[in-house]
């Protein structure tokens, strides 16, 4: 299945297995899961939501600290 991942100004198309979630993609890209929000069609989605072929997701880095 093909998913478009947008992170910052970069966009890439990746192939993932059927039933993959944003968490699977974040791990595949070797990113820290707790450091990103995931948006689909400008709306936040849970990292465990199953994606469908052709989805486009945006990864937004979360700033945290004290």
C-alpha positions, -999 to +999 in steps of 0.1 A: +000+000+000+013+035-008+013+063+018+026+098+013+044+112+044+050+149+047+075+161+073+084+197+074+089+207+038+098+172+026+073+148+011+080+111+004+060+082-008+065+050+010+053+014+007+039-002+038+020-034+045-018-035+045-031-026+080-002-003+088-006+026+113+012+059+116+032+044+145+045+017+121+056+045+097+072+066+124+092+035+135+101+026+099+115+062+095+135+057+128+117+086+145+107+090+181+070+081+184+063+105+212+078+134+194+052+137+166+016+145+160+000+128+130-025+146+108-046+133+079-066+158+059-056+185+085-071+165+114-052+148+141-054+110+142-043+084+167-010+067+160-027+034+162-053+042+135-051+019+104-042+037+072-056+030+038-039+029+004-033+064-009-035+082+024-014+113+030-002+120+065+017+149+079+041+144+108+044+175+131+073+176+155+061+184+191+081+208+212+082+200+248+102+207+278+103+230+308 
